[in-house]
Amino acid sequence: MNRPLRIELLGPLRIVWQGRTVAPGPHRQQALLAVLALRVNQVCTPEELLDLVWHDNPPGTGLKVLPPYIYRLRRTLPAEVLDRTPDGYVLRLPEDALDTTAFETAVQAAGRHRESGDLDAAAGAYQQALALFRGEPLSGLPGQYLAAQRLRLTERRDKVFADRVDVDLDRGRHAELIAELAPAVAAKPFDEHLAGQLMLALSADGRQADALDVYARAREILVDQLGVEPGPALRDLHQTILRNESPLRTRDELPYAGSTFVGRSTELGRLVAALGNSTAAAPPIVAIDGMAGVGKTALAVNTARQLAARYPDGLLFVDLHGHTPGRAPLDTKAALDHLLVGVGLPGLTIPHTLEEARTLWRTTVAGRRLLVVLDNAPDSTTVEPLLPGSPTCGVLITSRNQLTGLDVRERLHLELLAAADASALLAQLVGADRAAADVAASNGLIERCGNLPLALRIAGARLRHRPSWTVAHINQRLDRVGRRLTELTADGLGIAAAFQLSYAQLSPEQQRAFRLLSLLPGRDLDQYGAAALTDRTPDDAADLAESLVDANLLLQPAPGRYQFHDLIRDYAAELARTTDSAADLDAAGNRLLEYYLQACSHPLLQQASPDFLELGDRPAVAVPTLATIRESNLWAGAEATNLVAAVEQAATDDRLQYVWMLALGCSVLLQQRGKIQQHTTVLELASAATEQLGDRSAEARILHATARLVRGQHGARAAVDVLHRALERLPGDGDPRVRSQLYSTLGICLQTIDPYGEALPTLQRASDIARELNDDRLLARALVFTGIAHGNSRDYDAAVRAYQEALTLLRRHGPSGLMADALSGLTTCYLGLDRLDDAVGTATEAHRTAAELDSVFSLPYALAQLGRVHRLRGNLDKAVDLQRQALAAADKIGQLPSQWTIRLALGETLLAMGDTDGARHSFELVASGASGDKDHLYLVSALEGLADHALATGQAAQAVDYLEQAVALTDEFAPPRSPIIRNRLAELNGRAEESH
């Protein structure tokens, strides 16, 4: 039988291994092992070990003394138990290898049994824990550290003994306890708690005279030897026995918590668990914080009610009035007086000074199982003197502020009600039938109240007292501009009044920041947005925002992001309107728009944008560094919706220049994230702004951005119309770079609907302008689009030349999405030229480039091309996986050309795998979309795919029909492609004749 190693510290140090005791060696070696055992599974540096073991008598050799002792310990212990790490030494043991761990495990089990009411099991577990002591812990071992640990373990044993006695008193084992406690009291004559337990046992056993004698002897010893009277608890017990009275009834000061407490089961569980464990050396202290009206007091009171059995000596409640309208915060001394009266002390006996009252409070409650609720605390300084020191007590604190100055066991930030709980609360407030009569209106009311319990209670009270009102009616009242806070007032209780108390406690600088931050047009902001609004440095703005988070006036949905609850924002905005001048508010709004504009123009954010947004000389404003693609994407993802709101706010305020410039700056960010409706909105606002300004050059820029959006949503033909308008609006002396961009985009649109008409000449004009300007990126874009046009016409040699020239230019400037597109285009050409090895190289590089850039435009195309390469190499499973990834990526941004290109490639792969139904579905989707848009090249490719499908399923006649439709289109719109299709038709017709 395998008997593991066990190290025992609750007595003289002992090592037990394989059922036998192992000699632990000399005292200093034992001390070293004891230190390592007390820090089991933790690395101890050599310096720490030298200090902890040899502090009382450090050797002259310093750290050199350690290795011989480590060597001897390793010979004593099993292999690999004492390990050397780069930082020091660690004793690796399972949790049950130490008697100290077994002791604490048994004590915790006793606590659980005690709380559940199983007193017999609790007494057994306590006795099991006490039985582990074999004498004085760490007996005879040298060093100050071990002396302190010896004292700690001894006091821990005494505390557990006292707990076990309390349990036995509750079990009625008075006679047995008397025999056990009498010698214990004689051995510890100054222990008043022990004397009190003996007095209780004697009194319960009918021996009141003996109990009074115990008190007399205890008092005599304390007075004679220490010059002090017994403490209040012992004196009270003495008086109770003298009067032959039963113990005082438990004091319960908890207030009425309302009849509609719903939800919060998770929070209740956390609080009960944190306050229900009394095995630690310090009292369990829990702090709840949250915004005004979120339900902190109700949660605290309901938690305390659930813990009443755990704290049978009393439930005390003090409202500290940290945020009570019309009342100053309760003085700490007044709060202590209330608590002392609550534990039974007459008012005349309470000391006049804070320190004396504080000492008396902690002394009086020592050993009592009390739960103290400190509600509505203003700050940590007020609360700290009220905390008991006894681990038998528990403390539950609520505050609007995060009491970071307190060392607590558990912090709970109370969030808004979950949707289901908010619905349940509303149903209780107004009646289930009334709430269910119009579910949409009920959900709307919850949304307007921001899931805040206080707001819902006020709205519910108004509905309850107005039977003729419907939920929809109160929603209409709440929607009136500037009326929401007024409507949420009932019986003198209002949301605004609750918020005002929090605002009043802010410093003037915090109050200013609170007001100005309400001007945020979007949902949230970072420290740079806060800096712009408050006209402070980003660090100072972050500090201000964090202080408002601490006061629960701002929310922090993510690190470094700040937002208002809707009702608090209404309150702050109203304060801003009535406190700050219009000029100050306008200046703050302009600073925020300027920040957004300059941040949007960051090169990494605009690297995928074909638009030119030159800001020129602008006011100085702090913007994030954004050193990497990942950082820029994170910023754009966090701010995209806020940028839309900023454009809308600028339009409302007639800041027309900001409207079109910011819309152009955020256009590519919205397009990358597939925010089609929002993208459409900002471009429509920008178009109206440029028309109102009469700025034709700006109008052409916005029309170019609009055309790119339209092409992705409605196809090339619709985009061509927009681009022609843009060219018309661009002045003759307008920016030639904008003209080149317009021609490039027009050419890429024309290449699918009129590939042998104006497409290539238009792209040539774009290239010519770019060459005149000597602009590498502008020229590269025109060349890539030229390559696409040649490739779609099956002129692969010309396409390769265009792509290669573009890549030469692009490689001068580092990776870009356009470079990935050029590589993907080369892949198509190489596949068409049967250069499979070259195609593998370009497809791989295209995918790597797009992935590194996280380019949402280029990645779908690169994935699809890599899938084609794998298909031609016979890796069909890999090919279809890549192309499905490509399709998912294209769907996210909603770009029809990308989706069609990928579906064609996916259809080819599915057909090769034998998934004929899946292939047909892909081809039909492209055919349907391209037919509606009259996008001829895509329609031809889809018809060729359907012909392949028909042949694969034995439908030769259907294949001929598809190819005849295709050749009719190519004859009219793409003549160079007709011979290839005609050859296929001739081959099919020849087979048909042979079969006949």
Secondary structure by P-SEA (a helix, b strand, c coil): ccccbbbbccccbbbbccccccccccaaaaaaaaaaaaaccccccaaaaaaaacccccccccccccaaaaaaaaaaccccccccccccccccccccccaaaaaaaaaaaaaaaaaacaaaaaaaaaaaaaaccccccccccccaaaaaaaaaaaaaaaaaaaaaaaaaaaacaaaaaaaaaaaaaaaccccaaaaaaaaaaaaaacaaaaaaaaaaaaaaaaaacccccccaaaaaaaaaaaaccccccccccccccccccccaaaaaaaaaaaaacccccccbbbbbbbcccccaaaaaaaaaaaaccccccbbbbbcccccccccccccaaaaaaaaaaaaccccccccccaaaaaaaaaaaacccbbbbbbccccccccccccccccccbbbbbbccccccccccccccccccccaaaaaaaaaaacccccccccaaaaaaaaaaacccaaaaaaaaaaaaacccccaaaaaaaaacccccccccccccccaaaaaaaaaaaccaaaaaaaaaacccccccccaaaaaaaacccaaaaaaaaaaaaaaccccccccccccccaaaaaaaaaaaaacccaaaaaaaaaaaaaaaaaaaacccccccccbbbbbccccbbbbbccccaaaaaaaaaacaaaaaaaaaaaaaacaaaaaaaaaaaaaaaaaaacaaaaaaaaaaaaaaaaaaaccaaaaaaaaaaaaaaaaacccaaaaaaaaaaaaaaccccccaaaaaaaaaaaaaaacccccccaaaaaaaaaaaaaaaaccaaaaaaaaaaaaaaaaaacaaaaaaaaaaaaaaaaaaccccaaaaaaaaaaaaaaaaacaaaaaaaaaaaaaaaaaaacccccaaaaaaaaaaaaaaacaaaaaaaaaaaaaaaaaaaccaaaaaaaaaaaaaaaaaacaaaaaaaaaaaaaaaaaaacccaaaaaaaaaaaaaaaaacaaaaaaaaaaaaaaaaacccccaaaaaaaaaaaaaaaaaaac
